[in-house]
Amino acid sequence: MRRPRLAVFISGRGSNLAVLLELRSVLDVVLVVSSKPNAPGLIRARRAGVRTQVLEKKVDWPALDALLRSHQIELIVLAGFMKIVPEEFVLSWREKIINLHPSLLPKFPGLNAIEQAFAAQEEIGVTLHWVNEILDGGKIIAQRKVINKRSLSRYSLAQAEFLVHVSEHRLMREVFSKCKTISIWS
Ligand code: GRF
């Protein structure tokens, strides 16, 4: 089976990007787009021989759209991408953008999701979902609980964050390893 051509959008470490790069037998990371010029994830991408694109502060979304199309991208994965994707871009890539979010959506959308859940003493977890026009509001693909309410008092915020990251990597591996053809996504 042909491997789907992915673009991965990052802003930081790129540890979730690393998971996708390891899955090269089932998917093809063709392009890594970063909102930050010094994102360590860019180094991972370059080491893996993947083309990178750093965005300007004021993103030229139509130019990015054209770049993605020129690379025949079939799926975009937002893996720690800290910019809001505008509605026009989302509509132009309808059902082709997946986001990783560190909470059990629909609870705690937006920024600082782990801190918010921790402060509210609510269950901690991770979600992979389709991106639509509503922030962190698209259809859920897969979700994993990381710490339940009763056990939460045993963990510090830093420990909870660590467990969330481990769980994100596991969820990414689990879901994307089934990525033989993009038709399974729809
Ligand atoms: C992840 O926790 C993701 O959920 C959040 O940013 C982090 C990205 O980590 N939005 P990395 O860059 O993949 O290491």
Backbone and ligand atoms as CSV (ligand in chain L), in Angstrom:
chain,resi,resn,atom,element,x,y,z
A,1,MET,N,N,0.835,-1.210,0.000
A,1,MET,CA,C,0.000,0.000,0.000
A,1,MET,C,C,0.873,1.266,0.000
A,2,ARG,N,N,0.396,2.280,-0.704
A,2,ARG,CA,C,1.135,3.539,-0.750
A,2,ARG,C,C,1.041,4.264,0.606
A,3,ARG,N,N,2.141,4.865,1.009
A,3,ARG,CA,C,2.127,5.571,2.296
A,3,ARG,C,C,1.561,6.984,2.105
A,4,PRO,N,N,0.666,7.429,3.009
A,4,PRO,CA,C,0.169,8.807,2.878
A,4,PRO,C,C,1.275,9.831,3.124
A,5,ARG,N,N,1.167,10.944,2.409
A,5,ARG,CA,C,2.172,12.015,2.506
A,5,ARG,C,C,1.731,13.033,3.558
A,6,LEU,N,N,2.537,13.154,4.602
A,6,LEU,CA,C,2.166,13.998,5.738
A,6,LEU,C,C,3.001,15.273,5.829
A,7,ALA,N,N,2.358,16.318,6.320
A,7,ALA,CA,C,3.088,17.504,6.790
A,7,ALA,C,C,2.836,17.564,8.289
A,8,VAL,N,N,3.880,17.795,9.079
A,8,VAL,CA,C,3.730,17.888,10.528
A,8,VAL,C,C,4.060,19.317,10.941
A,9,PHE,N,N,3.131,19.937,11.676
A,9,PHE,CA,C,3.319,21.312,12.138
A,9,PHE,C,C,3.754,21.261,13.602
A,10,ILE,N,N,4.845,21.954,13.919
A,10,ILE,CA,C,5.376,21.945,15.285
A,10,ILE,C,C,5.689,23.371,15.741
A,11,SER,N,N,6.000,23.482,17.055
A,11,SER,CA,C,6.509,24.763,17.568
A,11,SER,C,C,7.638,24.553,18.553
A,12,GLY,N,N,7.894,23.299,18.938
A,12,GLY,CA,C,8.861,23.066,20.016
A,12,GLY,C,C,9.713,21.840,19.827
A,13,ARG,N,N,9.770,21.032,20.910
A,13,ARG,CA,C,10.651,19.849,20.960
A,13,ARG,C,C,10.493,18.891,19.791
A,14,GLY,N,N,9.260,18.637,19.416
A,14,GLY,CA,C,9.010,17.698,18.319
A,14,GLY,C,C,9.136,16.239,18.735
A,15,SER,N,N,8.831,15.944,20.005
A,15,SER,CA,C,8.917,14.530,20.424
A,15,SER,C,C,7.792,13.717,19.761
A,16,ASN,N,N,6.679,14.347,19.497
A,16,ASN,CA,C,5.602,13.632,18.789
A,16,ASN,C,C,5.917,13.502,17.300
A,17,LEU,N,N,6.597,14.505,16.765
A,17,LEU,CA,C,7.103,14.396,15.395
A,17,LEU,C,C,8.031,13.180,15.298
A,18,ALA,N,N,8.873,12.990,16.325
A,18,ALA,CA,C,9.820,11.867,16.317
A,18,ALA,C,C,9.081,10.535,16.188
A,19,VAL,N,N,7.928,10.440,16.853
A,19,VAL,CA,C,7.133,9.205,16.754
A,19,VAL,C,C,6.710,8.985,15.296
A,20,LEU,N,N,6.272,10.048,14.653
A,20,LEU,CA,C,5.834,9.921,13.250
A,20,LEU,C,C,7.009,9.579,12.336
A,21,LEU,N,N,8.172,10.168,12.641
A,21,LEU,CA,C,9.348,9.879,11.808
A,21,LEU,C,C,9.752,8.405,11.931
A,22,GLU,N,N,9.486,7.829,13.118
A,22,GLU,CA,C,9.808,6.404,13.309
A,22,GLU,C,C,8.856,5.493,12.528
A,23,LEU,N,N,7.700,6.023,12.186
A,23,LEU,CA,C,6.691,5.193,11.506
A,23,LEU,C,C,6.837,5.253,9.981
A,24,ARG,N,N,8.067,5.400,9.512
A,24,ARG,CA,C,8.263,5.629,8.073
A,24,ARG,C,C,7.835,4.437,7.206
A,25,SER,N,N,7.662,3.257,7.806
A,25,SER,CA,C,7.216,2.134,6.974
A,25,SER,C,C,5.731,2.276,6.591
A,26,VAL,N,N,4.989,3.072,7.363
A,26,VAL,CA,C,3.555,3.218,7.051
A,26,VAL,C,C,3.154,4.622,6.609
A,27,LEU,N,N,3.978,5.607,6.904
A,27,LEU,CA,C,3.629,6.969,6.469
A,27,LEU,C,C,4.891,7.725,6.071
A,28,ASP,N,N,4.682,8.783,5.294
A,28,ASP,CA,C,5.805,9.522,4.742
A,28,ASP,C,C,5.729,10.984,5.207
A,29,VAL,N,N,6.580,11.351,6.157
A,29,VAL,CA,C,6.614,12.757,6.581
A,29,VAL,C,C,7.434,13.507,5.534
A,30,VAL,N,N,6.740,14.311,4.743
A,30,VAL,CA,C,7.358,14.965,3.589
A,30,VAL,C,C,7.857,16.361,3.968
A,31,LEU,N,N,7.149,16.990,4.911
A,31,LEU,CA,C,7.435,18.385,5.238
A,31,LEU,C,C,7.173,18.629,6.727
A,32,VAL,N,N,8.094,19.363,7.371
A,32,VAL,CA,C,7.860,19.780,8.752
A,32,VAL,C,C,7.795,21.303,8.759
A,33,VAL,N,N,6.704,21.826,9.290
A,33,VAL,CA,C,6.473,23.270,9.317
A,33,VAL,C,C,6.564,23.715,10.774
A,34,SER,N,N,7.373,24.739,11.038
A,34,SER,CA,C,7.510,25.205,12.421
A,34,SER,C,C,7.138,26.674,12.530
A,35,SER,N,N,6.451,27.006,13.619
A,35,SER,CA,C,6.115,28.417,13.846
A,35,SER,C,C,7.276,29.126,14.542
A,36,LYS,N,N,8.286,28.356,14.980
A,36,LYS,CA,C,9.440,28.952,15.674
A,36,LYS,C,C,10.729,28.558,14.953
A,37,PRO,N,N,11.597,29.556,14.672
A,37,PRO,CA,C,12.829,29.232,13.934
A,37,PRO,C,C,13.788,28.354,14.740
A,38,ASN,N,N,13.684,28.427,16.088
A,38,ASN,CA,C,14.636,27.661,16.915
A,38,ASN,C,C,14.009,26.415,17.546
A,39,ALA,N,N,12.912,25.949,16.990
A,39,ALA,CA,C,12.257,24.760,17.556
A,39,ALA,C,C,13.192,23.554,17.419
A,40,PRO,N,N,13.503,22.867,18.539
A,40,PRO,CA,C,14.385,21.702,18.455
A,40,PRO,C,C,13.856,20.626,17.495
A,41,GLY,N,N,12.563,20.583,17.309
A,41,GLY,CA,C,11.971,19.609,16.383
A,41,GLY,C,C,12.489,19.760,14.959
A,42,LEU,N,N,12.925,20.985,14.612
A,42,LEU,CA,C,13.459,21.216,13.262
A,42,LEU,C,C,14.734,20.405,13.051
A,43,ILE,N,N,15.515,20.274,14.132
A,43,ILE,CA,C,16.772,19.506,14.035
A,43,ILE,C,C,16.450,18.036,13.787
A,44,ARG,N,N,15.445,17.524,14.506
A,44,ARG,CA,C,15.028,16.124,14.285
A,44,ARG,C,C,14.638,15.918,12.825
A,45,ALA,N,N,13.863,16.886,12.290
A,45,ALA,CA,C,13.381,16.756,10.914
A,45,ALA,C,C,14.560,16.742,9.940
A,46,ARG,N,N,15.472,17.692,10.133
A,46,ARG,CA,C,16.609,17.797,9.200
A,46,ARG,C,C,17.477,16.557,9.270
A,47,ARG,N,N,17.685,16.035,10.492
A,47,ARG,CA,C,18.473,14.806,10.647
A,47,ARG,C,C,17.823,13.643,9.917
A,48,ALA,N,N,16.502,13.672,9.865
A,48,ALA,CA,C,15.782,12.583,9.182
A,48,ALA,C,C,15.696,12.852,7.671
A,49,GLY,N,N,16.278,13.974,7.237
A,49,GLY,CA,C,16.282,14.298,5.815
A,49,GLY,C,C,14.948,14.831,5.316
A,50,VAL,N,N,14.161,15.382,6.238
A,50,VAL,CA,C,12.837,15.902,5.850
A,50,VAL,C,C,12.934,17.404,5.620
A,51,ARG,N,N,12.302,17.876,4.586
A,51,ARG,CA,C,12.307,19.305,4.278
A,51,ARG,C,C,11.585,20.093,5.371
A,52,THR,N,N,12.128,21.261,5.708
A,52,THR,CA,C,11.499,22.064,6.763
A,52,THR,C,C,11.114,23.442,6.228
A,53,GLN,N,N,10.106,24.013,6.861
A,53,GLN,CA,C,9.670,25.364,6.512
A,53,GLN,C,C,9.370,26.117,7.804
A,54,VAL,N,N,10.053,27.244,8.004
A,54,VAL,CA,C,9.783,28.053,9.193
A,54,VAL,C,C,8.836,29.175,8.800
A,55,LEU,N,N,7.798,29.358,9.615
A,55,LEU,CA,C,6.799,30.381,9.299
A,55,LEU,C,C,7.231,31.739,9.832
A,56,GLU,N,N,6.826,32.771,9.136
A,56,GLU,CA,C,7.021,34.138,9.619
A,56,GLU,C,C,6.064,34.352,10.793
A,57,LYS,N,N,6.353,35.375,11.608
A,57,LYS,CA,C,5.455,35.685,12.729
A,57,LYS,C,C,4.021,35.878,12.237
A,58,LYS,N,N,3.905,36.703,11.173
A,58,LYS,CA,C,2.578,36.875,10.569
A,58,LYS,C,C,2.512,35.868,9.419
A,59,VAL,N,N,1.806,34.786,9.667
A,59,VAL,CA,C,1.844,33.671,8.710
A,59,VAL,C,C,1.110,34.013,7.413
A,60,ASP,N,N,1.755,33.695,6.296
A,60,ASP,CA,C,1.113,33.831,4.991
A,60,ASP,C,C,0.427,32.483,4.700
A,61,TRP,N,N,-0.822,32.349,5.152
A,61,TRP,CA,C,-1.524,31.069,5.050
A,61,TRP,C,C,-1.750,30.624,3.609
A,62,PRO,N,N,-2.118,31.546,2.692
A,62,PRO,CA,C,-2.275,31.090,1.298
A,62,PRO,C,C,-0.972,30.535,0.722
A,63,ALA,N,N,0.175,31.151,1.082
A,63,ALA,CA,C,1.470,30.642,0.578
A,63,ALA,C,C,1.756,29.270,1.171
A,64,LEU,N,N,1.415,29.086,2.438
A,64,LEU,CA,C,1.631,27.781,3.077
A,64,LEU,C,C,0.741,26.730,2.416
A,65,ASP,N,N,-0.488,27.113,2.154
A,65,ASP,CA,C,-1.433,26.218,1.473
A,65,ASP,C,C,-0.832,25.757,0.134
A,66,ALA,N,N,-0.295,26.723,-0.604
A,66,ALA,CA,C,0.285,26.405,-1.918
A,66,ALA,C,C,1.501,25.494,-1.772
A,67,LEU,N,N,2.325,25.751,-0.752
A,67,LEU,CA,C,3.516,24.917,-0.527
A,67,LEU,C,C,3.094,23.460,-0.245
A,68,LEU,N,N,2.090,23.323,0.604
A,68,LEU,CA,C,1.619,21.969,0.961
A,68,LEU,C,C,1.095,21.254,-0.283
A,69,ARG,N,N,0.370,21.997,-1.114
A,69,ARG,CA,C,-0.190,21.374,-2.327
A,69,ARG,C,C,0.926,21.025,-3.312
A,70,SER,N,N,1.964,21.864,-3.341
A,70,SER,CA,C,3.061,21.555,-4.269
A,70,SER,C,C,3.800,20.282,-3.835
A,71,HIS,N,N,3.681,19.924,-2.559
A,71,HIS,CA,C,4.291,18.679,-2.063
A,71,HIS,C,C,3.274,17.531,-2.011
A,72,GLN,N,N,2.140,17.738,-2.580
A,72,GLN,CA,C,1.063,16.726,-2.608
A,72,GLN,C,C,0.776,16.136,-1.224
A,73,ILE,N,N,0.667,17.044,-0.251
A,73,ILE,CA,C,0.372,16.615,1.122
A,73,ILE,C,C,-1.070,16.115,1.204
A,74,GLU,N,N,-1.224,14.992,1.908
A,74,GLU,CA,C,-2.569,14.404,2.043
A,74,GLU,C,C,-3.138,14.564,3.446
A,75,LEU,N,N,-2.249,14.730,4.405
A,75,LEU,CA,C,-2.693,14.827,5.799
A,75,LEU,C,C,-1.743,15.768,6.543
A,76,ILE,N,N,-2.336,16.641,7.368
A,76,ILE,CA,C,-1.532,17.559,8.183
A,76,ILE,C,C,-1.713,17.148,9.640
A,77,VAL,N,N,-0.607,17.033,10.362
A,77,VAL,CA,C,-0.707,16.700,11.788
A,77,VAL,C,C,-0.159,17.868,12.593
A,78,LEU,N,N,-0.999,18.403,13.478
A,78,LEU,CA,C,-0.554,19.476,14.367
A,78,LEU,C,C,-0.049,18.811,15.642
A,79,ALA,N,N,1.271,18.807,15.824
A,79,ALA,CA,C,1.869,18.111,16.964
A,79,ALA,C,C,2.611,19.131,17.815
A,80,GLY,N,N,1.854,19.778,18.712
A,80,GLY,CA,C,2.458,20.818,19.532
A,80,GLY,C,C,2.613,22.117,18.759
A,81,PHE,N,N,1.706,22.371,17.824
A,81,PHE,CA,C,1.747,23.595,17.012
A,81,PHE,C,C,0.974,24.673,17.770
A,82,MET,N,N,1.684,25.760,18.135
A,82,MET,CA,C,1.109,26.733,19.063
A,82,MET,C,C,0.517,27.957,18.369
A,83,LYS,N,N,0.023,27.777,17.153
A,83,LYS,CA,C,-0.635,28.896,16.478
A,83,LYS,C,C,-2.055,28.478,16.143
A,84,ILE,N,N,-2.950,29.453,16.163
A,84,ILE,CA,C,-4.327,29.171,15.762
A,84,ILE,C,C,-4.356,29.079,14.235
A,85,VAL,N,N,-4.954,28.002,13.739
A,85,VAL,CA,C,-5.070,27.830,12.287
A,85,VAL,C,C,-6.362,28.530,11.851
A,86,PRO,N,N,-6.264,29.489,10.918
A,86,PRO,CA,C,-7.470,30.244,10.556
A,86,PRO,C,C,-8.521,29.386,9.842
A,87,GLU,N,N,-9.761,29.824,9.967
A,87,GLU,CA,C,-10.896,29.066,9.439
A,87,GLU,C,C,-10.752,28.753,7.952
A,88,GLU,N,N,-10.295,29.746,7.191
A,88,GLU,CA,C,-10.165,29.539,5.733
A,88,GLU,C,C,-9.239,28.374,5.406
A,89,PHE,N,N,-8.131,28.318,6.157
A,89,PHE,CA,C,-7.155,27.249,5.941
A,89,PHE,C,C,-7.771,25.900,6.340
A,90,VAL,N,N,-8.466,25.898,7.463
A,90,VAL,CA,C,-9.120,24.661,7.936
A,90,VAL,C,C,-10.115,24.171,6.890
A,91,LEU,N,N,-10.884,25.107,6.346
A,91,LEU,CA,C,-11.903,24.708,5.356
A,91,LEU,C,C,-11.246,24.186,4.083
A,92,SER,N,N,-10.099,24.780,3.742
A,92,SER,CA,C,-9.415,24.350,2.538
A,92,SER,C,C,-8.798,22.948,2.713
A,93,TRP,N,N,-8.555,22.558,3.979
A,93,TRP,CA,C,-8.001,21.224,4.278
A,93,TRP,C,C,-8.999,20.413,5.113
A,94,ARG,N,N,-10.252,20.572,4.800
A,94,ARG,CA,C,-11.320,19.911,5.559
A,94,ARG,C,C,-11.075,18.399,5.663
A,95,GLU,N,N,-11.167,17.912,6.895
A,95,GLU,CA,C,-10.954,16.485,7.187
A,95,GLU,C,C,-9.572,15.980,6.775
A,96,LYS,N,N,-8.631,16.900,6.767
A,96,LYS,CA,C,-7.258,16.495,6.448
A,96,LYS,C,C,-6.269,17.033,7.479
A,97,ILE,N,N,-6.810,17.591,8.583
A,97,ILE,CA,C,-5.925,18.091,9.643
A,97,ILE,C,C,-6.280,17.382,10.955
A,98,ILE,N,N,-5.228,16.838,11.592
A,98,ILE,CA,C,-5.414,16.156,12.877
A,98,ILE,C,C,-4.601,16.901,13.924
A,99,ASN,N,N,-5.194,17.066,15.110
A,99,ASN,CA,C,-4.493,17.762,16.202
A,99,ASN,C,C,-4.341,16.846,17.414
A,100,LEU,N,N,-3.215,17.007,18.080
A,100,LEU,CA,C,-2.955,16.299,19.330
A,100,LEU,C,C,-3.167,17.295,20.458
A,101,HIS,N,N,-3.994,16.912,21.437
A,101,HIS,CA,C,-4.294,17.861,22.519
A,101,HIS,C,C,-4.159,17.180,23.885
A,102,PRO,N,N,-3.478,17.855,24.835
A,102,PRO,CA,C,-3.223,17.196,26.113
A,102,PRO,C,C,-4.341,17.327,27.148
A,103,SER,N,N,-5.573,16.967,26.751
A,103,SER,CA,C,-6.664,16.862,27.736
A,103,SER,C,C,-7.697,15.897,27.173
A,104,LEU,N,N,-8.654,15.562,28.016
A,104,LEU,CA,C,-9.754,14.717,27.549
A,104,LEU,C,C,-10.826,15.645,26.992
A,105,LEU,N,N,-10.657,16.024,25.733
A,105,LEU,CA,C,-11.640,16.926,25.109
A,105,LEU,C,C,-13.019,16.263,25.163
A,106,PRO,N,N,-14.107,17.013,25.293
A,106,PRO,CA,C,-14.202,18.479,25.154
A,106,PRO,C,C,-13.765,19.264,26.384
A,107,LYS,N,N,-13.283,18.572,27.421
A,107,LYS,CA,C,-12.834,19.336,28.593
A,107,LYS,C,C,-11.469,19.971,28.309
A,108,PHE,N,N,-11.302,21.175,28.774
A,108,PHE,CA,C,-10.049,21.916,28.720
A,108,PHE,C,C,-9.462,22.094,27.317
A,109,PRO,N,N,-10.224,22.707,26.416
A,109,PRO,CA,C,-9.642,23.073,25.117
A,109,PRO,C,C,-8.680,24.247,25.311
A,110,GLY,N,N,-7.924,24.565,24.278
A,110,GLY,CA,C,-7.062,25.751,24.310
A,110,GLY,C,C,-5.766,25.531,25.065
A,111,LEU,N,N,-5.181,26.663,25.455
A,111,LEU,CA,C,-3.832,26.632,26.063
A,111,LEU,C,C,-3.826,26.085,27.487
A,112,ASN,N,N,-2.661,25.636,27.920
A,112,ASN,CA,C,-2.411,25.185,29.302
A,112,ASN,C,C,-3.423,24.151,29.782
A,113,ALA,N,N,-3.730,23.201,28.928
A,113,ALA,CA,C,-4.780,22.223,29.239
A,113,ALA,C,C,-4.401,21.351,30.436
A,114,ILE,N,N,-3.132,20.959,30.527
A,114,ILE,CA,C,-2.735,20.069,31.639
A,114,ILE,C,C,-2.856,20.840,32.967
A,115,GLU,N,N,-2.326,22.061,32.972
A,115,GLU,CA,C,-2.395,22.880,34.186
A,115,GLU,C,C,-3.844,23.105,34.602
A,116,GLN,N,N,-4.698,23.381,33.606
A,116,GLN,CA,C,-6.112,23.632,33.915
A,116,GLN,C,C,-6.771,22.409,34.538
A,117,ALA,N,N,-6.547,21.247,33.946
A,117,ALA,CA,C,-7.165,20.017,34.463
A,117,ALA,C,C,-6.616,19.715,35.854
A,118,PHE,N,N,-5.312,19.946,36.017
A,118,PHE,CA,C,-4.666,19.664,37.292
A,118,PHE,C,C,-5.240,20.592,38.378
A,119,ALA,N,N,-5.361,21.869,38.053
A,119,ALA,CA,C,-5.881,22.843,39.028
A,119,ALA,C,C,-7.327,22.523,39.395
A,120,ALA,N,N,-8.081,22.022,38.426
A,120,ALA,CA,C,-9.493,21.699,38.689
A,120,ALA,C,C,-9.631,20.310,39.307
A,121,GLN,N,N,-8.498,19.620,39.476
A,121,GLN,CA,C,-8.496,18.244,39.996
A,121,GLN,C,C,-9.432,17.352,39.191
A,122,GLU,N,N,-9.313,17.500,37.882
A,122,GLU,CA,C,-10.112,16.692,36.947
A,122,GLU,C,C,-9.208,15.658,36.291
A,123,GLU,N,N,-9.831,14.642,35.740
A,123,GLU,CA,C,-9.075,13.605,35.039
A,123,GLU,C,C,-8.116,14.189,34.008
A,124,ILE,N,N,-6.925,13.594,33.930
A,124,ILE,CA,C,-5.917,14.057,32.981
A,124,ILE,C,C,-5.882,13.040,31.836
A,125,GLY,N,N,-5.741,13.535,30.603
A,125,GLY,CA,C,-5.688,12.607,29.477
A,125,GLY,C,C,-5.241,13.284,28.198
A,126,VAL,N,N,-5.290,12.534,27.115
A,126,VAL,CA,C,-4.848,13.057,25.815
A,126,VAL,C,C,-5.862,12.697,24.724
A,127,THR,N,N,-5.895,13.520,23.685
A,127,THR,CA,C,-6.867,13.329,22.600
A,127,THR,C,C,-6.229,13.591,21.240
A,128,LEU,N,N,-6.569,12.757,20.264
A,128,LEU,CA,C,-6.278,13.050,18.853
A,128,LEU,C,C,-7.620,13.327,18.194
A,129,HIS,N,N,-7.708,14.434,17.490
A,129,HIS,CA,C,-9.007,14.784,16.892
A,129,HIS,C,C,-8.846,15.497,15.558
A,130,TRP,N,N,-9.903,15.434,14.761
A,130,TRP,CA,C,-9.934,16.205,13.517
A,130,TRP,C,C,-10.070,17.668,13.851
A,131,VAL,N,N,-9.499,18.507,13.017
A,131,VAL,CA,C,-9.588,19.952,13.241
A,131,VAL,C,C,-10.740,20.508,12.419
A,132,ASN,N,N,-11.613,21.252,13.102
A,132,ASN,CA,C,-12.647,22.000,12.381
A,132,ASN,C,C,-12.556,23.474,12.790
A,133,GLU,N,N,-13.593,24.247,12.496
A,133,GLU,CA,C,-13.515,25.697,12.738
A,133,GLU,C,C,-13.556,26.042,14.232
A,134,ILE,N,N,-13.940,25.080,15.072
A,134,ILE,CA,C,-14.031,25.376,16.511
A,134,ILE,C,C,-12.736,24.919,17.183
A,135,LEU,N,N,-12.162,25.782,18.010
A,135,LEU,CA,C,-10.876,25.459,18.644
A,135,LEU,C,C,-10.982,24.161,19.456
A,136,ASP,N,N,-10.158,23.165,19.075
A,136,ASP,CA,C,-10.129,21.849,19.734
A,136,ASP,C,C,-11.517,21.206,19.791
A,137,GLY,N,N,-12.335,21.497,18.789
A,137,GLY,CA,C,-13.737,21.061,18.825
A,137,GLY,C,C,-14.112,20.015,17.797
A,138,GLY,N,N,-13.165,19.526,16.994
A,138,GLY,CA,C,-13.508,18.565,15.929
A,138,GLY,C,C,-13.712,17.154,16.453
A,139,LYS,N,N,-14.151,16.291,15.537
A,139,LYS,CA,C,-14.482,14.908,15.882
A,139,LYS,C,C,-13.267,14.171,16.486
A,140,ILE,N,N,-13.536,13.464,17.581
A,140,ILE,CA,C,-12.443,12.771,18.284
A,140,ILE,C,C,-12.090,11.470,17.559
A,141,ILE,N,N,-10.790,11.256,17.348
A,141,ILE,CA,C,-10.303,10.027,16.706
A,141,ILE,C,C,-9.969,8.999,17.789
A,142,ALA,N,N,-9.242,9.430,18.796
A,142,ALA,CA,C,-8.871,8.523,19.892
A,142,ALA,C,C,-8.511,9.347,21.114
A,143,GLN,N,N,-8.732,8.731,22.271
A,143,GLN,CA,C,-8.543,9.450,23.519
A,143,GLN,C,C,-8.034,8.469,24.578
A,144,ARG,N,N,-7.121,8.896,25.428
A,144,ARG,CA,C,-6.640,8.013,26.501
A,144,ARG,C,C,-6.628,8.761,27.818
A,145,LYS,N,N,-7.125,8.100,28.861
A,145,LYS,CA,C,-7.013,8.677,30.206
A,145,LYS,C,C,-5.592,8.440,30.690
A,146,VAL,N,N,-5.038,9.403,31.402
A,146,VAL,CA,C,-3.679,9.251,31.915
A,146,VAL,C,C,-3.701,9.120,33.441
A,147,ILE,N,N,-4.405,10.019,34.114
A,147,ILE,CA,C,-4.527,9.944,35.578
A,147,ILE,C,C,-5.993,10.186,35.947
A,148,ASN,N,N,-6.550,9.283,36.730
A,148,ASN,CA,C,-7.939,9.515,37.129
A,148,ASN,C,C,-8.007,10.444,38.344
A,149,LYS,N,N,-9.215,10.943,38.615
A,149,LYS,CA,C,-9.400,11.956,39.661
A,149,LYS,C,C,-8.859,11.496,41.004
A,150,ARG,N,N,-9.148,10.230,41.340
A,150,ARG,CA,C,-8.786,9.742,42.676
A,150,ARG,C,C,-7.270,9.678,42.888
A,151,SER,N,N,-6.533,9.382,41.803
A,151,SER,CA,C,-5.072,9.236,41.964
A,151,SER,C,C,-4.336,10.553,41.823
A,152,LEU,N,N,-5.044,11.590,41.403
A,152,LEU,CA,C,-4.383,12.850,41.049
A,152,LEU,C,C,-3.542,13.436,42.186
A,153,SER,N,N,-4.021,13.297,43.421
A,153,SER,CA,C,-3.318,13.910,44.561
A,153,SER,C,C,-1.935,13.285,44.785
A,154,ARG,N,N,-1.695,12.122,44.173
A,154,ARG,CA,C,-0.381,11.475,44.347
A,154,ARG,C,C,0.688,12.066,43.420
A,155,TYR,N,N,0.264,12.925,42.497
A,155,TYR,CA,C,1.208,13.425,41.486
A,155,TYR,C,C,1.411,14.923,41.599
A,156,SER,N,N,2.641,15.359,41.254
A,156,SER,CA,C,2.885,16.797,41.100
A,156,SER,C,C,2.481,17.164,39.671
A,157,LEU,N,N,2.384,18.458,39.400
A,157,LEU,CA,C,2.048,18.888,38.037
A,157,LEU,C,C,3.119,18.399,37.053
A,158,ALA,N,N,4.395,18.492,37.467
A,158,ALA,CA,C,5.487,18.066,36.573
A,158,ALA,C,C,5.378,16.573,36.255
A,159,GLN,N,N,5.007,15.785,37.248
A,159,GLN,CA,C,4.852,14.335,37.008
A,159,GLN,C,C,3.673,14.080,36.066
A,160,ALA,N,N,2.592,14.822,36.298
A,160,ALA,CA,C,1.418,14.662,35.431
A,160,ALA,C,C,1.793,15.022,33.991
A,161,GLU,N,N,2.549,16.102,33.814
A,161,GLU,CA,C,2.957,16.516,32.467
A,161,GLU,C,C,3.814,15.434,31.808
A,162,PHE,N,N,4.707,14.873,32.582
A,162,PHE,CA,C,5.571,13.812,32.051
A,162,PHE,C,C,4.711,12.631,31.569
A,163,LEU,N,N,3.763,12.233,32.410
A,163,LEU,CA,C,2.912,11.087,32.039
A,163,LEU,C,C,2.047,11.394,30.814
A,164,VAL,N,N,1.615,12.649,30.708
A,164,VAL,CA,C,0.834,13.056,29.531
A,164,VAL,C,C,1.688,12.894,28.268
A,165,HIS,N,N,2.935,13.340,28.335
A,165,HIS,CA,C,3.788,13.245,27.144
A,165,HIS,C,C,4.035,11.794,26.745
A,166,VAL,N,N,4.276,10.940,27.733
A,166,VAL,CA,C,4.490,9.520,27.435
A,166,VAL,C,C,3.241,8.947,26.765
A,167,SER,N,N,2.110,9.330,27.302
A,167,SER,CA,C,0.845,8.814,26.784
A,167,SER,C,C,0.545,9.354,25.370
A,168,GLU,N,N,0.917,10.609,25.138
A,168,GLU,CA,C,0.757,11.182,23.791
A,168,GLU,C,C,1.541,10.364,22.772
A,169,HIS,N,N,2.778,10.037,23.127
A,169,HIS,CA,C,3.625,9.284,22.183
A,169,HIS,C,C,2.996,7.925,21.889
A,170,ARG,N,N,2.468,7.301,22.958
A,170,ARG,CA,C,1.841,5.981,22.780
A,170,ARG,C,C,0.608,6.068,21.881
A,171,LEU,N,N,-0.193,7.091,22.140
A,171,LEU,CA,C,-1.425,7.260,21.354
A,171,LEU,C,C,-1.102,7.547,19.883
A,172,MET,N,N,-0.110,8.401,19.658
A,172,MET,CA,C,0.307,8.722,18.285
A,172,MET,C,C,0.752,7.444,17.567
A,173,ARG,N,N,1.586,6.652,18.265
A,173,ARG,CA,C,2.109,5.421,17.661
A,173,ARG,C,C,0.970,4.467,17.327
A,174,GLU,N,N,0.070,4.329,18.290
A,174,GLU,CA,C,-1.063,3.413,18.133
A,174,GLU,C,C,-1.942,3.800,16.938
A,175,VAL,N,N,-2.309,5.070,16.883
A,175,VAL,CA,C,-3.238,5.530,15.831
A,175,VAL,C,C,-2.543,5.576,14.469
A,176,PHE,N,N,-1.359,6.178,14.416
A,176,PHE,CA,C,-0.734,6.385,13.109
A,176,PHE,C,C,-0.097,5.117,12.548
A,177,SER,N,N,0.129,4.121,13.382
A,177,SER,CA,C,0.681,2.882,12.821
A,177,SER,C,C,-0.366,2.170,11.962
A,178,LYS,N,N,-1.637,2.561,12.126
A,178,LYS,CA,C,-2.692,1.969,11.298
A,178,LYS,C,C,-2.882,2.766,10.007
A,179,CYS,N,N,-2.004,3.690,9.768
A,179,CYS,CA,C,-2.164,4.664,8.688
A,179,CYS,C,C,-1.694,4.129,7.337
A,180,LYS,N,N,-2.138,2.944,6.945
A,180,LYS,CA,C,-1.695,2.370,5.666
A,180,LYS,C,C,-2.210,3.186,4.479
A,181,THR,N,N,-3.467,3.576,4.574
A,181,THR,CA,C,-4.012,4.443,3.525
A,181,THR,C,C,-4.810,5.522,4.228
A,182,ILE,N,N,-4.882,6.710,3.632
A,182,ILE,CA,C,-5.629,7.753,4.333
A,182,ILE,C,C,-7.126,7.470,4.319
A,183,SER,N,N,-7.573,6.516,3.503
A,183,SER,CA,C,-9.014,6.246,3.466
A,183,SER,C,C,-9.522,5.742,4.814
A,184,ILE,N,N,-8.644,5.148,5.651
A,184,ILE,CA,C,-9.113,4.659,6.949
A,184,ILE,C,C,-9.544,5.810,7.857
A,185,TRP,N,N,-9.115,7.010,7.492
A,185,TRP,CA,C,-9.411,8.137,8.382
A,185,TRP,C,C,-10.828,8.650,8.203
A,186,SER,N,N,-11.386,8.463,7.025
A,186,SER,CA,C,-12.685,9.116,6.806
A,186,SER,C,C,-13.859,8.227,7.197
L,1,GRF,C1,C,2.387,18.238,23.499
L,1,GRF,O1,O,2.140,18.073,24.863
L,1,GRF,C2,C,1.129,18.686,22.822
L,1,GRF,O2,O,-0.032,18.078,23.254
L,1,GRF,C3,C,1.157,20.136,23.224
L,1,GRF,O3,O,2.503,20.492,22.989
L,1,GRF,C4,C,3.332,19.378,23.269
L,1,GRF,C5,C,4.243,19.123,22.122
L,1,GRF,O4,O,5.304,18.328,22.435
L,1,GRF,N1,N,0.166,20.931,22.605
L,1,GRF,P1,P,6.374,17.954,21.339
L,1,GRF,O5,O,6.821,19.220,20.638
L,1,GRF,O6,O,5.738,16.990,20.391
L,1,GRF,O7,O,7.504,17.315,22.096
